[in-house]
Amino acid sequence: MLLADYFSGFGLGISLILAIGSQNAFVLKQGLKQQHVFFICLFCAVSDALLIGAGVAGFGAVTARYPNVVSIAKIAGALFLLGYGLKSLYASATKSHALTQQGQPVASLNKALLLCFGFTWLNPHVYLDTLVLVGMVSTGADSKVVFAIGAVCASFVFFFGLGYGARLLSPLFLNPKAWNILDSLVGILMLFLAWHLSMG
């Protein structure tokens, strides 16, 4: 039964983060640039681990009792996504860059982690997924700890797979237009998510 709990947690974890969102798009872009990939993936996975642990430990009851916490997160997240979305659209229209042997201009690790923090912790859906949903589903497991370990492993596998797997697409991004298209898609995605949050 412990093995079943592990795979239940792993399957739930993968299903919750598999959909393309603002955080995944950012990890993908960093992976394509090959900039700070390890630390970005580690930050995302550890953040998920902390939230999953809190959810399984019963923090979901807190968000259910104090729904204003989710409302505040929605406002902050929508503003963050709106700003980044507009920035990406501006970059798609004004910049021309491509992967070269020298690589992309490297942003500082602190700046990359700060952006990653915004995509991770200002996203209210991550709280609903990890604190509430994972917390609720874990109550049906024989071992909550094993269930949580499975969900955490899913996060590590997904983020590191996405970050380092993005290198396979590097040849495509030798063309500057590919980056413009990616910036456009990321910008549109961010604006859509911002709208979705504000309407939710």
N, C-alpha and C positions, 0 to 999 in steps of 0.2 A: 504493500500500500504506500510505503514511503516513496518508491519509484514513481508510482502513479501521481502522488502529490507533486513531485518534482516536475514531471512533464506537464502536469496541469498548470503549474505556475509558469513554466517556460512557454507553453503555448499561449497562455493569456498575455504574458509580457510581450511576446512577439506580435501578437495580433493588435495590441494597443499602440505600438510604436511603428508598425509597418507602413501605415499611411503616410504619404509625403506631407510634411508640415514645415513650419518655419525653422524649427530646430534641425530637422533632417536635411532641409535644403542648405542650411548653413554648413553642416558637417560635410555634405557632398561638395560644396564649393571649396572648402578648405582642403578637402582631399584632392580635388583637381589641381589646386595651386601647390599642393604638397607643402603646406605651411602649418606648423604646429599641430600636425594631425594627431600625434599621440596624446598630447595634453588636452586637445579639444574632445577627443573620443573619451578619454579618461574622465574629464569633467562631466560630460553628459551621462556616462554610465554610473559614476559615483553619485551624482545628483539623483538619478533614478533609484539607486540602491537606498539612499537615505529616505526618499519619499515612500518607496515600497515598504521599507522597514517600519516607518511611521504608520502607514496604512494598515499593515498586518497587526501592528501593536494596538490598533484601535483608535487612531487619530481621526478616522472617518467620522466618528461620533461628534468630534469637535466641529467639523465643517457642517455637519447636519444641524447642529445646535446653533451655530453662529454663521448663517448664510451670508452675512455682510462681508465676511472674509473673501468669499468667492466673487462677490460684486466688485469689491475694490480691486481684486486681481484682474478682473475683466477690463476695467477702465484703464489700468496701467498697461496691461498687455496690448489693448487696442491702440493706444497712443504710441507705444514702442513699435508695433508692427507698421503703423501708418508712416512713421518717420523713416524706418528702414526701407519700406516699400517705395516711397518717393525717391529716396536716395538711389536705390537700385535702378529705377526707371530713368533717372537723370544720368546715371553712369552708362546705361545702355544707349543713350542718345548722344552722349558727348565724348565717350572714351573709346579708344581703339587699343586693345591689348590682346596678347596671345601668349601661349606657353612657348618659351624659348629655352635654349640650353642653359641660359642664365636664370631661367625661372621668372616668376612673377615678383614685382616689388613686394618685399616682405613687411607686413604690418607687425607691430610689436606683439609679443605674447600677451601682455597685459590688455591691449586693446581687443585682441581676438577673444580672450577669456571674458572680458566685460560684455562683448556682444553675445557670447555664448550664454552668459549668465542671464541676459535679458530674454533670449529665446527660450531658455529653460524655466527660469523661476518667475517670469512675468506672463507665463502661459497658463491661464486658469484651467485649461483642459488637462494639464498634467496633474493637477491636484484632484480633479474629478476622477481621472483614470487610476491614479496610484493610491491616493488617500481613501477614496470612497469605493470605487469599483473593486480594486484589488483587495482592499480591506474586507469588503463584503464577501467576495468569492472565497477568500481564505478561510472564512468561518466553516466552510464545508469540507475542509481538508483535515485528515487525521493528524497531520503535523503542520502547523502553520509555519514553523521554521523552515522545513524542507520546501514547502510551497513558495515561501519568500525567496529562498536560495534559487529555485528554478526561475522565478521572475527576474531576479537580479542577473542571473547568467544570461538570460535572453537579451537584456539590455547591453551587456558587455559584448556579446556576440554580434548583435545588430550594429552598434555604433562603430566598433572597430572594423567590422566587415564593410560598412558603408564608407568609412573614412579611407581605409587603405584600398578597398576595391575600386574606388573612384579613379585610381591611377590607370586602370584599364581603358578609361575614356580619354586619357591625356592626348593621344594622337589627334583625336577629333578637335581638340581645343588649340591646336596649332594655328587654326584659322581664327583671326580676330572676330569675325562675324559670329562664330559659335559662342564667344563670351558675351557679345551683345545680346544674342538670343537668350542665353542663360540669365543675364541680368534682367532682361525684360520679363521672362517667365517668373523669376524670383520676385520681382517687383509686383507683378500682377497677383501672385500667390499671397504676398504679404498684405496687399490692399484688400484682397478678398477675405483673408482671415481677420483683418482688423474690422471689416464690415460685419462679418459673421459674429465676432465677439460683441460688437456694439449692439447688434440686434438680438443677441441671446439673452 
